[in-house]
Amino acid sequence: MISKGISGKGRNTAIMFATLMLFWLMLNGKLEADILIVGALVALVIAVLYRDGLSFFTEFRFTPAAFIAGFGYYGYFFKELFKSNIKLAAIVLSPSLPVKPAIVKVRTKLKTRMGRLMLANSITLTPGTLTVEMEGEWLYVHWVRMEADAIEEATARIVSGFESYLEVMYG
């Protein structure tokens, strides 16, 4: 039987090895034999131990649409980061401190582990929100100033923007 490419775990291992090796070379800035050998050995051991994935590209769809969505995602993320920083600064600087903290339950349509992880991290990195738990399609998010308590509305405000890009990238 002839193999038609690298299996899923083999692909993950190769991507992980390449990512770690590139990072190692960037940190060292040299292409000397001893640095290459140590980097290759350590990268190989880590890649084999974590072959189920630990890389941004683990479940990434390598399509033109996914790459375009990736650029859109980062643009959207930085826009939301800026907006949420301004909102949170206004809350903190306000004498009345208008907070309405709550943990809200939101639903994601994302099916892949990496897609859900990216979504949870995006929410957490945006000031004013923090993903406290992931359970299947549900995320529990601490919101400094709750603006919606219904699941559909909270999902639309917190998740939907990120999810539209991540769905193309990860499914």
Summary of the structure (lengths in Angstrom):
residues: 171
radius of gyration: 19.9
end to end distance: 30.7
largest distance: 72.2
contacts: 469
relative contact order: 0.14
helix: 58%
strand: 12%
